[in-house]
Amino acid sequence: MGLDIYSGKLTRYYSRNWKTIVQQMSEENGQKCVMTDGSGNEMKPVEDPSEIDQIRETVTRWIDNIATGIDQPLPSPLWDETSECAYYTDKPDWEAFGALMLLQACQSLNRPLPEYVENRWDALEDPIVKEAMSKKIVNSLLYNVDLWLPIPDNAIFIAAYPTGNEGSISTVSLLKKELEELNRQLWKADEATILSWRNDKYYVPVKTKEPKLILGFIRRTNKTPKEKYRTEDLAQCAYSMLYQAVRFAEEHRVPIVLDY
């Protein structure tokens, strides 16, 4: 299952009245793109206005419940779900987002960043990422956060999502702080440079070496080498997407969601 970033109203998100980058590009090319859930069922947008209103009421109640659990003065409501607005979305997929997690883990533990990651690698199984997460470092990229809220607080907490499933939640302001700190430590890149990192060239695998010749013959093995990617390139690509999501979320005062 792929990974997308969404920033916008949660009513729009949960009613599926938004399109991923893959859907948008497919439609631009005159192709149909069908999104399915984990069971293979097609995910269609909710069109019934009364059903959308029910989703909005559920989200609004959830926002009020979140507000009561935060012990500091906050705007009321935390953000407005009564009207629609534009949304931002992009697709880092797990390789790039995982590379960013690995980069953050290496910075937190003062470890060198591995030069390459393989195609379809799992950051949550990487020893460095696992070690960083086990130390409970207060960093939303290392806390399994799938939802960042537009509230003026640098916090990470466990709570039920609007769907009822429990998970880690953080804030847009903390994510912004984390991204700014990574940039200060590593690159000191200006905005134009950061935006340039959102480039599909980072998903071009590194060329593998030619097979060795033994007595004039190619040595055959049963193992097919996996494609490799430069870790920092992938991390910068995901960084650029999150940077743009944070900028959009701040401007429109909306959450950021990891969709998968």
Secondary structure, DSSP 8 states (H G I E B T S, - for coil): ---EEEES-HHHHHTT-S--HHHHHHHHTT-----B-TTS-B------HHHHHHHHHHHHHHHHHHHHTS-S---SSSS--SS----EEE--HHHHHHHHHHHHHHHHHT----SEEETT--GGG-HHHHHHHHTT-S-GGGTTEEEEE-SS---EEEEE-TTS-EEEEEEHHHHHHHHHHHHHHHT---HHHHHHT--GGGGS-B------EETTEE---S-----EEEHHHHHHHHHHHHHHHHHHHHHHT--EEEE-
